[in-house]
Amino acid sequence: MMWLKKPAATAGGDRSLVAAIWILVIFGLVMLASASSVVAYNQYQDGNYFIKHQLIHFVIGLAVFLFLARLDYQYLKKLGLPLFIISIILLLAVFIPGLALGNRARSWINIFGFSLQPAELVKFSFLVYLSALFAGSNSARERTMPFFVAFGLIAVLMLLQPDLGTLVIISIIALAVYYIAGGSRKVIGGCLAGGALLLLVFLAIKPYQQDRFRCWFNTNYSPQEKCYQLNQSLLAVGSGGLIGRGLGQSRQKFLYLPEVQNDFIFGIIAEEVGFIFCLILILLYAFIFLKGYKIAYRIGDEFGRNLSFGIVIWIVVQAIINIGGVINFMPMTGVPLPLVSYGGSAVLANMAALGVLVNISKHAKT
């Protein structure tokens, strides 16, 4: 099969793409080490707690990345349905007493002492399933019903947790793959309208979600309670200026800004290294998106095209949602910044996806 042959120029994958990924990884590790030191010492009496665990996650993620970068991505087509079934089982596991972790949001499970966030892995498995589902058919419209059944099942389980932020990202990934596979614009429009209606209903029954929107519109709505995190985040971003206070010199990380190792790490990045490095970070995400888009355009099969496009939509949209929430460009949703925020499940999912993207780049036409 001609499309399986690797062009000599891309035998190791797109080198500039790999370079961008590793620059992002190294930058993320440096900033996590700085941002998390105070909260790590306060919680665990070890200022390096988070960075040590993140390094372990990245070592495992590196193994996954290298494996998927070398294993022909076409093998994943056969695994689409099994991966999807496993992800559904994991999402159901968060409701099982003894496995579930957390109180208000049941998003984590405990397996043999290791915490796992199934929703992060669902992003990858569901993307593989959809890419395989829409490959080989004359039109995505022929697969609309299976698409809605699978997507509806994921959406219900995500809402029951609830994890609205991750559901938004999964929804965008799903609709993007459906669209690039030739899906109906009317169906996409109907999904967006239905999603907006569902969001309104969700806001009506979840007061804490209402507070996020109120803070988005007016940061003085409840500055010391409901909007405290957002106000502290804006203070961190604003005080960084053009070049920042200096690496390690953040003031907000001294327990003023919560979740500096996760959702609000971009605020510490802005405070310590300033607008210039924030712009470089954003450009790295943009570069990965453009590379992925070109790979999707040049690949010779539908499965690879769907996967490539879905992966870069996932990474970039999640980055936009995280950064947008931190700077109050959009409501805060509580999703991690890809390859930068602390979290083992997110790291493994991101590294797996990017490993597949590098793999696909080996087969793209030059």
C-alpha positions as CSV (number, residue, x, y, z in Angstrom):
1,M,0.0,0.0,0.0
2,M,1.7,3.2,-1.2
3,W,0.5,5.4,1.6
4,L,2.4,3.3,4.1
5,K,5.8,4.1,2.6
6,K,7.7,6.7,4.6
7,P,9.2,9.5,2.5
8,A,12.9,9.7,3.3
9,A,12.7,13.3,4.4
10,T,10.2,12.5,7.1
11,A,11.4,9.1,8.2
12,G,11.8,10.4,11.8
13,G,8.7,12.5,11.7
14,D,8.4,16.3,11.4
15,R,11.5,17.6,13.2
16,S,10.2,21.1,13.8
17,L,7.0,19.6,15.3
18,V,9.0,17.4,17.6
19,A,11.2,20.4,18.6
20,A,8.1,22.5,19.4
21,I,6.7,19.8,21.6
22,W,9.9,19.4,23.6
23,I,10.4,23.1,24.0
24,L,6.8,23.3,25.4
25,V,7.5,20.3,27.7
26,I,10.7,21.8,29.1
27,F,9.2,25.2,29.5
28,G,6.3,23.7,31.3
29,L,8.5,21.7,33.7
30,V,10.5,24.8,34.6
31,M,7.5,26.9,35.2
32,L,5.7,24.2,37.2
33,A,8.8,23.8,39.4
34,S,8.7,27.5,40.2
35,A,4.9,28.0,40.4
36,S,4.3,25.0,42.7
37,S,7.1,25.2,45.2
38,V,5.3,27.1,47.9
39,V,2.0,25.2,47.8
40,A,3.9,21.9,47.6
41,Y,5.9,22.8,50.8
42,N,2.7,24.0,52.5
43,Q,0.8,20.8,51.7
44,Y,3.5,18.1,51.7
45,Q,6.5,19.8,53.4
46,D,8.4,19.2,50.2
47,G,8.8,22.1,47.8
48,N,9.6,19.8,44.9
49,Y,6.6,17.4,45.4
50,F,4.7,18.4,42.3
51,I,7.7,18.7,40.0
52,K,9.0,15.3,41.1
53,H,5.7,13.6,40.4
54,Q,5.3,15.5,37.1
55,L,8.8,14.2,36.0
56,I,7.6,10.7,36.7
57,H,4.5,11.4,34.6
58,F,6.6,12.7,31.8
59,V,9.0,9.7,31.8
60,I,6.0,7.4,31.4
61,G,4.5,9.8,28.9
62,L,7.8,9.8,27.0
63,A,7.6,6.0,26.7
64,V,4.0,6.3,25.4
65,F,5.0,9.1,23.0
66,L,8.0,7.1,21.5
67,F,5.9,3.9,21.2
68,L,3.0,5.6,19.4
69,A,5.4,7.7,17.3
70,R,7.0,4.4,16.0
71,L,4.0,2.1,15.9
72,D,2.1,2.6,12.5
73,Y,-0.9,4.7,13.4
74,Q,-3.1,2.5,11.1
75,Y,-3.1,-0.1,13.9
76,L,-5.1,2.3,16.0
77,K,-8.0,2.0,13.6
78,K,-8.7,-1.5,14.8
79,L,-8.5,-0.3,18.5
80,G,-11.0,2.5,18.1
81,L,-14.0,0.6,19.4
82,P,-12.2,-1.3,22.2
83,L,-10.6,2.0,23.4
84,F,-14.1,3.6,23.4
85,I,-15.6,0.8,25.4
86,I,-12.7,0.9,27.9
87,S,-13.2,4.7,28.3
88,I,-16.9,4.2,29.0
89,I,-16.0,1.7,31.7
90,L,-13.6,4.1,33.2
91,L,-16.2,6.9,33.2
92,L,-18.6,4.6,34.9
93,A,-16.0,3.7,37.5
94,V,-16.1,7.2,39.0
95,F,-19.5,6.4,40.4
96,I,-18.4,3.2,42.1
97,P,-17.9,3.6,45.9
98,G,-14.3,2.8,46.9
99,L,-12.9,3.8,43.5
100,A,-14.2,7.3,43.2
101,L,-12.3,10.3,44.6
102,G,-13.7,13.7,45.2
103,N,-16.8,15.2,46.6
104,R,-18.7,17.7,44.5
105,A,-17.2,16.6,41.2
106,R,-16.7,12.8,40.7
107,S,-13.9,13.0,38.2
108,W,-11.2,10.8,39.6
109,I,-10.7,7.1,40.5
110,N,-8.2,5.3,42.6
111,I,-6.6,2.2,41.1
112,F,-4.0,0.4,43.3
113,G,-3.1,3.7,45.0
114,F,-2.8,5.7,41.8
115,S,-5.3,8.5,41.0
116,L,-6.6,8.6,37.4
117,Q,-8.9,11.1,35.7
118,P,-10.8,9.0,33.1
119,A,-12.1,12.1,31.2
120,E,-8.5,13.0,30.1
121,L,-8.1,9.5,28.6
122,V,-11.5,9.7,27.0
123,K,-10.3,12.6,24.9
124,F,-7.8,10.3,23.2
125,S,-9.9,7.2,23.0
126,F,-13.0,8.9,21.7
127,L,-11.0,10.8,19.1
128,V,-9.5,7.5,17.9
129,Y,-12.9,5.9,17.8
130,L,-14.5,8.8,15.8
131,S,-11.6,9.0,13.4
132,A,-12.0,5.3,12.6
133,L,-15.8,5.6,12.5
134,F,-15.7,8.3,9.8
135,A,-12.8,6.7,7.8
136,G,-13.8,4.5,4.9
137,S,-17.4,5.8,4.5
138,N,-18.4,7.9,1.6
139,S,-19.7,10.5,3.9
140,A,-19.8,11.2,7.6
141,R,-23.6,11.7,7.1
142,E,-23.8,7.9,6.8
143,R,-22.4,7.5,10.3
144,T,-24.4,10.3,12.0
145,M,-26.5,8.0,14.1
146,P,-23.6,6.0,15.6
147,F,-21.9,9.4,16.2
148,F,-24.8,10.7,18.1
149,V,-25.2,7.6,20.2
150,A,-21.5,7.5,21.2
151,F,-21.3,11.2,21.8
152,G,-24.6,11.3,23.7
153,L,-23.3,8.5,26.0
154,I,-20.1,10.4,26.7
155,A,-22.0,13.6,27.3
156,V,-24.4,12.1,29.8
157,L,-21.6,10.5,31.9
158,M,-19.6,13.8,31.8
159,L,-22.6,15.8,33.0
160,L,-23.3,13.3,35.8
161,Q,-19.8,13.9,37.3
162,P,-20.1,16.9,36.5
163,D,-17.2,18.0,34.4
164,L,-18.5,20.7,32.1
165,G,-15.1,22.1,31.0
166,T,-13.9,18.7,29.7
167,L,-17.2,18.1,28.1
168,V,-16.9,21.3,26.2
169,I,-13.5,20.3,24.9
170,I,-14.7,16.8,23.9
171,S,-17.7,18.3,22.2
172,I,-15.5,20.6,20.1
173,I,-13.2,17.7,19.2
174,A,-16.1,15.6,18.1
175,L,-17.8,18.2,16.0
176,A,-14.5,19.2,14.4
177,V,-13.8,15.6,13.3
178,Y,-17.4,15.2,12.2
179,Y,-17.1,18.4,10.1
180,I,-13.7,17.6,8.5
181,A,-15.1,14.1,7.6
182,G,-17.9,15.8,5.6
183,G,-20.6,16.1,8.2
184,S,-23.7,18.1,7.7
185,R,-23.5,21.8,8.7
186,K,-27.1,21.7,9.7
187,V,-26.4,18.9,12.1
188,I,-23.4,20.8,13.5
189,G,-25.6,23.9,13.9
190,G,-28.3,21.9,15.7
191,C,-25.6,20.5,18.0
192,L,-24.4,23.9,18.9
193,A,-27.9,25.2,19.5
194,G,-28.7,22.1,21.6
195,G,-25.4,22.6,23.5
196,A,-26.3,26.2,24.2
197,L,-29.7,25.2,25.6
198,L,-28.2,22.5,27.7
199,L,-25.7,25.0,29.1
200,L,-28.5,27.3,30.1
201,V,-30.3,24.4,31.9
202,F,-27.0,23.4,33.6
203,L,-26.4,26.9,34.8
204,A,-30.0,27.1,36.1
205,I,-29.4,24.1,38.4
206,K,-25.8,24.6,39.3
207,P,-25.3,27.8,41.3
208,Y,-21.5,27.6,41.4
209,Q,-21.5,27.6,37.5
210,Q,-23.6,30.7,37.6
211,D,-21.0,32.4,39.8
212,R,-18.3,31.7,37.2
213,F,-20.4,33.6,34.6
214,R,-21.2,36.4,36.9
215,C,-17.5,36.8,37.8
216,W,-16.7,36.8,34.0
217,F,-19.1,39.7,33.5
218,N,-18.2,41.6,36.7
219,T,-15.1,40.7,38.8
220,N,-16.5,42.9,41.6
221,Y,-19.6,40.7,41.9
222,S,-18.0,38.9,44.9
223,P,-14.3,39.9,45.0
224,Q,-13.3,38.2,48.2
225,E,-15.4,35.0,47.7
226,K,-16.8,33.8,44.4
227,C,-14.4,35.9,42.2
228,Y,-11.4,35.6,44.5
229,Q,-9.4,33.2,42.3
230,L,-10.1,35.3,39.1
231,N,-9.1,38.6,40.8
232,Q,-5.9,37.1,42.1
233,S,-5.2,35.7,38.7
234,L,-5.7,39.0,37.0
235,L,-3.5,40.6,39.6
236,A,-0.7,38.1,38.8
237,V,-1.0,38.6,35.0
238,G,-1.1,42.4,35.3
239,S,1.9,42.7,37.7
240,G,4.1,40.7,35.3
241,G,4.3,43.4,32.7
242,L,6.5,43.0,29.6
243,I,9.3,40.9,31.1
244,G,8.0,39.7,34.4
245,R,9.2,39.9,38.0
246,G,11.8,37.2,37.3
247,L,11.8,33.4,37.4
248,G,10.9,32.3,40.9
249,Q,9.9,35.8,42.0
250,S,6.1,35.5,41.9
251,R,4.2,36.9,44.9
252,Q,0.9,35.4,44.1
253,K,2.2,31.8,44.4
254,F,2.6,32.5,48.2
255,L,-0.9,31.0,48.7
256,Y,-2.7,34.1,47.4
257,L,-3.6,32.5,44.0
258,P,-5.1,28.9,44.5
259,E,-4.4,26.0,42.1
260,V,-1.2,27.6,40.8
261,Q,0.1,24.1,39.8
262,N,-3.1,23.3,37.8
263,D,-5.7,25.7,36.4
264,F,-4.0,29.0,37.1
265,I,-0.4,28.2,36.2
266,F,-0.6,30.7,33.3
267,G,-1.1,33.5,35.8
268,I,2.2,32.7,37.5
269,I,3.9,32.4,34.1
270,A,2.7,35.9,33.2
271,E,3.8,37.2,36.6
272,E,7.3,35.7,36.5
273,V,8.4,35.9,32.9
274,G,6.0,38.5,31.5
275,F,4.2,39.1,28.3
276,I,7.0,38.2,25.9
277,F,7.3,34.6,27.2
278,C,3.6,34.3,27.4
279,L,3.4,35.3,23.7
280,I,6.1,32.7,22.9
281,L,4.1,30.1,24.7
282,I,1.0,31.0,22.7
283,L,2.9,30.9,19.5
284,L,4.2,27.4,20.3
285,Y,0.6,26.2,20.5
286,A,-0.2,28.0,17.3
287,F,2.8,26.4,15.6
288,I,1.7,22.9,16.7
289,F,-1.8,23.7,15.3
290,L,-0.5,24.8,11.9
291,K,1.8,21.8,11.7
292,G,-1.0,19.5,12.5
293,Y,-3.3,21.2,10.0
294,K,-0.7,20.8,7.3
295,I,-0.2,17.1,8.2
296,A,-4.0,16.6,8.0
297,Y,-4.1,18.3,4.6
298,R,-1.2,16.3,3.2
299,I,-1.9,12.8,4.6
300,G,-3.3,10.4,2.1
301,D,-6.0,8.6,4.1
302,E,-9.2,9.7,6.0
303,F,-8.2,8.1,9.3
304,G,-4.9,10.0,9.5
305,R,-6.6,13.2,8.4
306,N,-9.3,12.9,11.1
307,L,-6.8,12.0,13.8
308,S,-4.4,14.8,12.9
309,F,-7.0,17.5,12.8
310,G,-8.7,16.2,16.0
311,I,-5.4,16.2,17.9
312,V,-4.4,19.8,17.2
313,I,-8.0,21.0,17.8
314,W,-7.9,19.3,21.2
315,I,-4.5,20.8,22.2
316,V,-5.1,24.3,21.0
317,V,-8.7,24.6,22.1
318,Q,-7.9,23.4,25.6
319,A,-5.0,25.9,25.7
320,I,-7.3,28.7,24.6
321,I,-10.0,27.8,27.2
322,N,-7.4,27.6,30.0
323,I,-5.6,30.9,29.1
324,G,-8.9,32.6,28.3
325,G,-10.3,31.7,31.7
326,V,-7.1,32.9,33.5
327,I,-7.2,36.4,31.8
328,N,-11.0,36.6,32.0
329,F,-11.4,36.5,28.2
330,M,-14.0,33.7,28.9
331,P,-15.6,32.0,31.9
332,M,-13.2,29.9,34.0
333,T,-13.8,26.2,33.3
334,G,-11.1,24.5,35.2
335,V,-9.2,22.6,32.5
336,P,-5.4,22.2,32.6
337,L,-2.9,23.9,30.3
338,P,-1.6,21.2,27.9
339,L,1.9,20.0,28.8
340,V,2.3,22.7,31.4
341,S,-0.2,22.1,34.2
342,Y,0.4,19.4,36.8
343,G,-1.5,16.1,36.2
344,G,-0.5,12.6,35.3
345,S,-3.6,11.7,33.3
346,A,-3.5,14.8,31.3
347,V,0.2,14.4,30.5
348,L,-0.2,10.8,29.4
349,A,-3.2,11.7,27.2
350,N,-1.4,14.7,25.6
351,M,1.8,12.8,25.0
352,A,-0.1,9.9,23.5
353,A,-1.9,12.2,21.1
354,L,1.2,14.1,20.1
355,G,3.1,10.8,19.6
356,V,0.4,9.8,17.1
357,L,0.6,13.1,15.4
358,V,4.4,12.7,14.9
359,N,3.7,9.2,13.6
360,I,1.2,10.5,11.0
361,S,3.7,13.2,9.9
362,K,6.0,10.4,8.7
363,H,3.4,9.5,6.1
364,A,2.4,13.0,5.0
365,K,3.4,14.1,1.5
366,T,6.2,16.6,1.4
